[in-house]
Amino acid sequence: MKNDVIVSISTPLGKGAVAIVRMSGHNCLDVALKVFHGTNLTAENITPRYMYFGQLQLSENTAEECLMVYFKAPFSYTGEDIIEFQIHGGVLLAQKVIEKCLESGARMAEPGEYSKRAFVNGKITLDKAEAIIGEINAETEGELASSLQITNGRLANEVLAQQDLLTTLLAEIEVGMDYPDETEELGLKLNVMQRLQEIEDKNDEILAQSKSATYLKNGINVALIGKTNVGKSSVMNALLGQDRAIVTDIQGTTRDSITESFIHNGIKINLIDTAGIRETEDIVESIGIEKSKQSLSEADVILFILDGSSAETEEDKLIETLAEQSKCIYVINKTDKKRVVSRKPNEVEISALTNKNINLLKDKIVSFVIENEIDFNSLVLTNERQVQILKDAKSVIEEIKNTEFLSIDILSMLVKKLWQTLGKITGNTENENIINLIFSKFCLGK
């Protein structure tokens, strides 16, 4: 890892009250003092983690009044010396400050390079680095809660404890290999199998808790279908709590899929208001209807909207044949009027006009795809790479358990394989290509 001085802006680039320009590297204080001047401030008398007021010289005749703070290694995010300038927010001003740092010996940071240095210097584990990305990109409380759990070290602590246990087992196996006459082989294997089962049980628990976690990250995709003018747009507006879709008495108003999202109990719900499905000669409307059919296949949940005050038509029955019943919730709308439509399995009666049972429908959507309530106090993984690694680890354990007449040396090899597999979560055994890929997902100043 290079230890040269890197620089970048660490706040969103744009107009604002304050912008932060960050440098990291062994000589970053020397670079900083070339451009920043405070009263009697030198490298010898500067105090780490104190804020200094001074001037940052941008040119021979211009300077920016700002604040500077110095974090001395190893007590910093990267584990290296870090300098942060707090300047007035502004795109051009931030660029000028960075240019001045570049002229004075720094170079532009690569995406994720600060966090990569933190990982290399042992300040964070690989899973924590990925959780930081999750925190930055989180759009729901559930996704944020999951990322915070990992940032706080719960996953790393669990994985490292499992690796420590495997290290102990490997040592016992090595003793058995070196002193076969003094080792009871069957007892050794039984002990190894018992401890591996403990690891598998714990990881199965994490995987079970994380089963629904994909919905924390991506949300639940919900397609609203029904014949034209049945009230799909009204139902969508009621769920959103705002008028997003056009509502008229004219058939075929919605000619394309409209997608909007809302949050319910920490889960993001993505609504797709589809064009009404019917026979039509209108070319534009026909394209919208084809998109509606595609939305049905991609949806996690289908809301089949029926007018509760009217008997079902042939058009309703045709649309019903297109909906996959295992994904379908029947929404009986217009319950403010006398009900005429027949009873349906898995139905919810609502009134989009009066908002009756709208929250009940929201609960129904979430419970339809998430069988058990997600416990955000437990370790829940939303990162697909981490989930897959735990599944790979389970496969290795199953391989050990299912191998007949397993010799001690083969057992040792497979336990090492398990140790290395788990290490991919924290970066304990990860190869450099994967590490580079993960940190490339960071923004420039992180």
C-alpha positions as CSV (number, residue, x, y, z in Angstrom):
1,M,0.0,0.0,0.0
2,K,1.4,3.4,-1.0
3,N,1.9,5.8,1.9
4,D,1.9,9.0,-0.2
5,V,-0.4,11.9,0.7
6,I,-3.9,11.6,-0.8
7,V,-6.5,14.4,-1.0
8,S,-10.1,14.8,-1.9
9,I,-13.3,16.5,-0.8
10,S,-15.2,14.4,1.7
11,T,-18.6,16.2,1.6
12,P,-21.1,16.3,-1.3
13,L,-19.8,18.6,-4.0
14,G,-22.1,21.6,-4.2
15,K,-23.1,24.8,-2.5
16,G,-23.5,24.7,1.3
17,A,-22.4,26.2,4.6
18,V,-19.3,24.0,5.0
19,A,-17.2,21.7,2.8
20,I,-14.5,19.4,4.1
21,V,-11.3,18.6,2.2
22,R,-9.4,15.7,3.6
23,M,-5.7,14.5,3.3
24,S,-4.2,11.3,4.5
25,G,-0.6,10.0,4.6
26,H,2.6,10.2,6.5
27,N,3.6,13.6,5.3
28,C,0.2,15.2,5.1
29,L,1.0,17.7,8.0
30,D,3.9,19.0,6.0
31,V,1.7,19.5,2.9
32,A,-1.0,21.2,5.0
33,L,1.5,23.7,6.6
34,K,2.6,24.7,3.2
35,V,-0.8,26.1,2.4
36,F,-2.4,26.8,5.8
37,H,-1.1,29.5,8.1
38,G,-2.3,29.9,11.7
39,T,-0.9,32.2,14.4
40,N,2.5,30.7,15.5
41,L,1.4,27.3,14.2
42,T,4.2,24.8,13.4
43,A,4.6,21.1,13.1
44,E,6.4,21.1,16.5
45,N,3.6,22.8,18.5
46,I,0.5,21.6,16.8
47,T,-1.9,19.6,19.1
48,P,-3.8,16.6,17.5
49,R,-7.6,16.8,17.4
50,Y,-7.6,20.6,18.1
51,M,-9.3,22.9,15.7
52,Y,-7.1,25.7,14.4
53,F,-8.4,28.9,12.7
54,G,-6.2,30.4,10.0
55,Q,-5.8,31.2,6.3
56,L,-5.4,28.8,3.4
57,Q,-3.4,30.5,0.7
58,L,-5.0,30.0,-2.7
59,S,-2.8,32.3,-4.6
60,E,-0.4,35.1,-4.0
61,N,-3.2,37.6,-3.3
62,T,-6.1,35.4,-2.2
63,A,-6.7,33.3,0.9
64,E,-9.6,31.4,2.4
65,E,-10.3,31.8,6.1
66,C,-11.0,28.3,7.4
67,L,-10.5,25.7,10.1
68,M,-7.9,22.9,10.2
69,V,-7.7,19.8,12.4
70,Y,-4.9,17.3,12.6
71,F,-5.4,13.6,13.5
72,K,-2.1,11.9,14.4
73,A,-1.6,8.2,13.5
74,P,-2.7,5.7,14.6
75,F,-5.7,7.6,16.1
76,S,-7.5,8.4,12.9
77,Y,-9.9,6.8,10.4
78,T,-7.2,5.5,8.1
79,G,-4.6,4.7,10.8
80,E,-2.3,7.3,9.1
81,D,-1.9,11.0,9.8
82,I,-5.0,12.9,8.6
83,I,-5.6,16.6,7.9
84,E,-9.1,18.0,7.4
85,F,-9.8,21.6,6.2
86,Q,-13.3,22.9,7.0
87,I,-13.9,25.6,4.4
88,H,-16.9,27.5,3.1
89,G,-19.1,25.3,0.9
90,G,-18.8,25.9,-2.8
91,V,-17.8,23.9,-5.8
92,L,-15.1,26.2,-7.2
93,L,-13.6,27.0,-3.7
94,A,-13.3,23.3,-2.9
95,Q,-11.6,22.6,-6.3
96,K,-9.1,25.5,-5.6
97,V,-8.2,24.1,-2.2
98,I,-7.6,20.6,-3.7
99,E,-5.5,22.1,-6.5
100,K,-3.4,23.9,-3.9
101,C,-2.9,20.6,-2.0
102,L,-1.9,18.9,-5.2
103,E,0.6,21.6,-6.0
104,S,2.1,21.1,-2.5
105,G,2.8,17.4,-2.8
106,A,-0.5,15.5,-2.5
107,R,-2.2,13.4,-5.2
108,M,-5.9,12.8,-5.8
109,A,-7.4,9.9,-3.8
110,E,-8.9,7.0,-5.7
111,P,-12.5,5.9,-4.9
112,G,-12.6,4.3,-1.5
113,E,-8.9,4.8,-0.9
114,Y,-9.3,6.2,2.6
115,S,-11.3,3.2,3.7
116,K,-9.0,0.8,1.9
117,R,-6.1,2.3,3.9
118,A,-8.1,1.9,7.0
119,F,-8.6,-1.8,6.2
120,V,-4.9,-2.4,5.4
121,N,-3.9,-0.6,8.6
122,G,-6.2,-2.8,10.6
123,K,-8.7,0.0,11.6
124,I,-11.7,-1.8,10.0
125,T,-12.5,-5.2,8.7
126,L,-13.8,-5.9,5.2
127,D,-17.4,-6.5,6.4
128,K,-17.3,-3.1,8.2
129,A,-16.1,-1.4,5.1
130,E,-19.1,-2.9,3.2
131,A,-21.4,-1.8,6.0
132,I,-20.1,1.7,5.6
133,I,-21.2,1.6,2.0
134,G,-24.6,0.3,3.2
135,E,-24.9,3.2,5.7
136,I,-24.2,5.8,3.0
137,N,-26.7,4.2,0.5
138,A,-29.4,3.2,3.1
139,E,-32.9,4.4,2.1
140,T,-34.9,2.7,4.9
141,E,-34.6,2.4,8.6
142,G,-34.3,-1.3,8.3
143,E,-31.4,-1.2,5.9
144,L,-29.6,1.4,8.1
145,A,-30.2,-0.7,11.2
146,S,-28.6,-3.7,9.5
147,S,-25.6,-1.7,8.3
148,L,-25.1,-0.2,11.8
149,Q,-25.1,-3.7,13.4
150,I,-22.2,-4.7,11.1
151,T,-20.4,-1.4,11.5
152,N,-20.5,-1.9,15.2
153,G,-18.5,-5.2,14.7
154,R,-21.1,-7.9,15.4
155,L,-20.5,-9.8,12.3
156,A,-16.7,-9.5,12.5
157,N,-16.7,-10.6,16.1
158,E,-18.9,-13.7,15.3
159,V,-16.7,-14.7,12.3
160,L,-13.4,-14.1,14.2
161,A,-14.7,-16.3,17.1
162,Q,-15.5,-19.1,14.6
163,Q,-12.1,-18.8,13.0
164,D,-10.5,-18.9,16.5
165,L,-12.4,-22.1,17.2
166,L,-11.3,-23.6,13.9
167,T,-7.7,-22.7,14.7
168,T,-7.9,-24.6,17.9
169,L,-9.4,-27.6,16.1
170,L,-6.7,-27.4,13.5
171,A,-4.1,-27.5,16.3
172,E,-5.7,-30.6,17.8
173,I,-5.9,-32.3,14.4
174,E,-2.2,-31.5,13.8
175,V,-1.3,-33.1,17.1
176,G,-3.3,-36.2,16.0
177,M,-1.4,-36.3,12.7
178,D,2.0,-35.9,14.4
179,Y,1.3,-38.4,17.3
180,P,-1.2,-41.0,15.9
181,D,-0.3,-43.6,18.5
182,E,-1.2,-41.2,21.3
183,T,-4.5,-39.9,19.8
184,E,-7.9,-41.5,19.9
185,E,-9.0,-40.8,16.3
186,L,-12.7,-41.4,16.7
187,G,-12.9,-39.1,19.7
188,L,-11.0,-36.4,17.9
189,K,-13.4,-36.6,14.9
190,L,-16.4,-36.5,17.1
191,N,-15.1,-33.4,18.8
192,V,-14.5,-31.7,15.5
193,M,-17.9,-32.6,14.2
194,Q,-19.6,-31.3,17.3
195,R,-17.8,-28.0,17.1
196,L,-18.5,-27.7,13.4
197,Q,-22.2,-28.3,14.1
198,E,-22.1,-25.3,16.6
199,I,-20.7,-23.1,13.8
200,E,-23.3,-24.3,11.3
201,D,-26.2,-23.8,13.8
202,K,-25.1,-20.2,14.5
203,N,-24.7,-19.4,10.8
204,D,-28.0,-21.0,10.0
205,E,-29.6,-18.7,12.5
206,I,-28.0,-15.6,10.9
207,L,-29.1,-16.8,7.4
208,A,-32.6,-17.4,8.6
209,Q,-32.8,-13.9,10.1
210,S,-31.4,-12.5,6.9
211,K,-33.8,-14.4,4.6
212,S,-36.0,-11.4,4.1
213,A,-33.2,-8.9,4.2
214,T,-33.2,-8.5,0.5
215,Y,-36.4,-6.6,0.9
216,L,-34.7,-4.2,3.3
217,K,-32.2,-3.3,0.6
218,N,-34.3,-3.5,-2.6
219,G,-37.8,-3.1,-1.3
220,I,-41.0,-5.1,-2.1
221,N,-42.1,-4.7,-5.7
222,V,-45.9,-4.4,-5.9
223,A,-47.8,-4.3,-9.2
224,L,-51.3,-2.9,-9.2
225,I,-53.5,-4.6,-11.9
226,G,-57.1,-4.5,-12.9
227,K,-59.4,-3.4,-15.7
228,T,-59.4,0.2,-16.9
229,N,-61.1,2.7,-14.6
230,V,-61.4,0.3,-11.7
231,G,-59.5,2.6,-9.3
232,K,-55.9,1.4,-9.5
233,S,-54.6,5.0,-9.6
234,S,-56.8,6.0,-6.7
235,V,-55.5,3.0,-4.7
236,M,-51.9,4.0,-5.5
237,N,-52.5,7.5,-4.4
238,A,-54.1,6.3,-1.2
239,L,-51.1,4.1,-0.4
240,L,-48.7,6.9,-1.2
241,G,-50.7,9.5,0.7
242,Q,-50.4,11.9,-2.2
243,D,-51.9,12.4,-5.7
244,R,-49.2,10.8,-7.9
245,A,-51.3,9.1,-10.6
246,I,-53.9,10.8,-12.7
247,V,-57.5,9.9,-11.7
248,T,-60.3,10.4,-14.3
249,D,-63.4,8.7,-15.5
250,I,-61.9,8.3,-18.9
251,Q,-60.8,4.7,-19.7
252,G,-57.1,4.2,-20.6
253,T,-55.8,7.2,-18.8
254,T,-52.7,5.3,-17.5
255,R,-50.8,4.3,-20.6
256,D,-47.5,3.5,-19.0
257,S,-46.3,2.0,-15.8
258,I,-45.9,4.6,-13.0
259,T,-43.5,3.6,-10.2
260,E,-43.4,5.3,-6.8
261,S,-42.2,4.2,-3.4
262,F,-43.1,4.6,0.3
263,I,-41.8,3.3,3.6
264,H,-43.9,1.1,5.9
265,N,-42.5,-0.3,9.2
266,G,-39.0,0.2,7.9
267,I,-39.6,-1.6,4.6
268,K,-39.5,0.2,1.3
269,I,-42.5,-0.7,-0.9
270,N,-42.2,0.0,-4.6
271,L,-45.6,0.5,-6.3
272,I,-46.1,0.0,-10.0
273,D,-49.4,1.4,-11.3
274,T,-49.9,-0.5,-14.5
275,A,-51.9,0.4,-17.6
276,G,-55.4,-1.2,-17.5
277,I,-55.4,-4.5,-19.3
278,R,-58.0,-4.7,-22.1
279,E,-58.4,-5.2,-25.8
280,T,-57.5,-1.9,-27.6
281,E,-56.5,-0.6,-31.0
282,D,-54.6,2.3,-29.5
283,I,-50.9,1.7,-30.3
284,V,-49.6,3.7,-27.3
285,E,-52.0,2.1,-24.9
286,S,-51.2,-1.4,-26.3
287,I,-47.5,-0.8,-25.5
288,G,-48.5,0.1,-21.9
289,I,-50.5,-3.0,-21.5
290,E,-47.6,-5.2,-22.6
291,K,-45.4,-3.4,-20.0
292,S,-48.2,-4.2,-17.5
293,K,-47.9,-7.9,-18.3
294,Q,-44.1,-7.8,-17.8
295,S,-44.5,-6.0,-14.4
296,L,-46.7,-9.0,-13.3
297,S,-43.8,-11.5,-13.8
298,E,-41.3,-9.3,-12.0
299,A,-43.5,-8.3,-9.0
300,D,-43.1,-9.8,-5.5
301,V,-46.8,-9.0,-4.8
302,I,-49.7,-8.4,-7.2
303,L,-52.6,-6.2,-6.0
304,F,-55.6,-7.3,-8.1
305,I,-58.0,-4.3,-7.8
306,L,-61.7,-5.1,-8.1
307,D,-64.7,-2.7,-7.9
308,G,-66.6,-4.1,-4.9
309,S,-69.8,-2.3,-6.0
310,S,-70.0,-4.0,-9.4
311,A,-70.2,-7.6,-10.5
312,E,-67.2,-9.1,-12.1
313,T,-66.9,-8.8,-15.9
314,E,-65.3,-11.0,-18.5
315,E,-62.5,-8.4,-18.5
316,D,-61.9,-9.0,-14.8
317,K,-61.8,-12.8,-15.3
318,L,-59.3,-12.4,-18.2
319,I,-57.0,-10.3,-16.1
320,E,-57.3,-12.8,-13.2
321,T,-55.9,-15.5,-15.5
322,L,-52.7,-13.4,-16.0
323,A,-52.0,-13.0,-12.3
324,E,-50.0,-15.6,-10.5
325,Q,-52.2,-16.6,-7.6
326,S,-49.4,-17.3,-5.2
327,K,-48.4,-13.6,-5.4
328,C,-51.9,-12.1,-5.5
329,I,-53.8,-10.1,-3.0
330,Y,-57.4,-9.2,-4.0
331,V,-58.1,-5.6,-3.2
332,I,-61.8,-5.0,-3.0
333,N,-62.2,-1.2,-3.6
334,K,-65.2,1.1,-3.1
335,T,-66.4,-0.4,0.1
336,D,-68.0,2.9,0.8
337,K,-70.7,1.5,-1.5
338,K,-72.8,-1.6,-1.2
339,R,-70.7,-4.7,-2.0
340,V,-71.8,-6.8,-5.0
341,V,-68.6,-8.6,-6.1
342,S,-68.1,-12.2,-4.8
343,R,-65.8,-13.1,-1.9
344,K,-62.2,-13.8,-2.8
345,P,-59.4,-15.7,-1.1
346,N,-56.7,-13.5,0.5
347,E,-58.7,-10.3,0.1
348,V,-58.6,-6.9,1.7
349,E,-61.6,-4.6,1.6
350,I,-60.7,-0.9,1.3
351,S,-62.0,2.5,0.2
352,A,-59.5,4.6,-1.7
353,L,-61.9,7.5,-1.4
354,T,-62.1,7.4,2.4
355,N,-58.7,5.7,3.1
356,K,-60.5,2.9,4.9
357,N,-58.2,-0.1,5.7
358,I,-55.2,1.4,3.8
359,N,-52.8,0.7,6.6
360,L,-54.3,-2.8,6.9
361,L,-53.4,-3.3,3.2
362,K,-49.9,-2.0,3.8
363,D,-49.4,-4.5,6.6
364,K,-50.8,-7.2,4.3
365,I,-48.2,-6.4,1.6
366,V,-45.3,-6.7,4.1
367,S,-46.5,-9.8,5.8
368,F,-47.2,-11.5,2.4
369,V,-43.5,-11.7,1.6
370,I,-41.9,-11.5,5.0
371,E,-43.1,-14.4,7.0
372,N,-41.6,-13.4,10.4
373,E,-41.1,-9.9,11.7
374,I,-37.5,-8.9,11.1
375,D,-35.7,-8.4,14.5
376,F,-33.4,-5.5,13.9
377,N,-31.7,-6.2,17.2
378,S,-30.4,-9.4,15.7
379,L,-27.6,-9.8,13.2
380,V,-29.3,-9.3,9.8
381,L,-27.3,-9.3,6.6
382,T,-28.3,-7.3,3.6
383,N,-25.0,-7.8,1.7
384,E,-25.4,-10.6,-0.8
385,R,-21.6,-11.3,-0.8
386,Q,-21.6,-12.0,2.9
387,V,-24.8,-14.1,2.7
388,Q,-23.2,-16.2,-0.1
389,I,-20.0,-16.7,2.0
390,L,-22.1,-18.1,4.9
391,K,-23.8,-20.4,2.5
392,D,-20.4,-21.5,1.1
393,A,-19.2,-22.2,4.6
394,K,-22.3,-24.3,5.2
395,S,-21.5,-26.3,2.1
396,V,-18.0,-27.0,3.4
397,I,-19.3,-28.2,6.7
398,E,-21.8,-30.5,4.9
399,E,-19.0,-31.8,2.8
400,I,-17.1,-32.8,5.9
401,K,-20.2,-34.3,7.6
402,N,-21.1,-36.4,4.5
403,T,-17.6,-37.7,3.6
404,E,-17.3,-41.4,4.6
405,F,-14.1,-42.7,6.0
406,L,-12.6,-39.2,6.4
407,S,-8.9,-39.4,7.1
408,I,-7.2,-37.0,9.5
409,D,-5.2,-35.2,6.8
410,I,-8.3,-34.7,4.6
411,L,-10.2,-33.4,7.7
412,S,-7.4,-30.9,8.3
413,M,-7.5,-29.7,4.7
414,L,-11.3,-29.2,4.8
415,V,-11.2,-27.4,8.2
416,K,-8.6,-25.1,6.7
417,K,-10.9,-24.5,3.7
418,L,-13.7,-23.6,6.1
419,W,-11.4,-21.2,7.9
420,Q,-10.4,-19.5,4.6
421,T,-14.0,-19.3,3.5
422,L,-15.2,-17.5,6.6
423,G,-12.2,-15.2,6.4
424,K,-13.5,-13.8,3.1
425,I,-16.1,-11.9,5.2
426,T,-13.6,-9.9,7.3
427,G,-10.8,-9.9,4.8
428,N,-8.6,-12.3,6.8
429,T,-7.8,-14.4,3.8
430,E,-9.3,-12.3,1.0
431,N,-7.4,-11.9,-2.3
432,E,-6.5,-8.4,-3.5
433,N,-8.8,-8.4,-6.5
434,I,-11.9,-8.8,-4.3
435,I,-10.6,-6.1,-1.9
436,N,-10.1,-3.7,-4.8
437,L,-13.6,-4.4,-6.2
438,I,-15.2,-3.6,-2.8
439,F,-13.4,-0.4,-2.2
440,S,-14.0,0.8,-5.8
441,K,-17.7,1.2,-4.8
442,F,-16.9,4.0,-2.4
443,C,-17.1,7.6,-3.3
444,L,-13.9,9.6,-3.8
445,G,-13.6,11.1,-0.4
446,K,-14.3,7.9,1.6
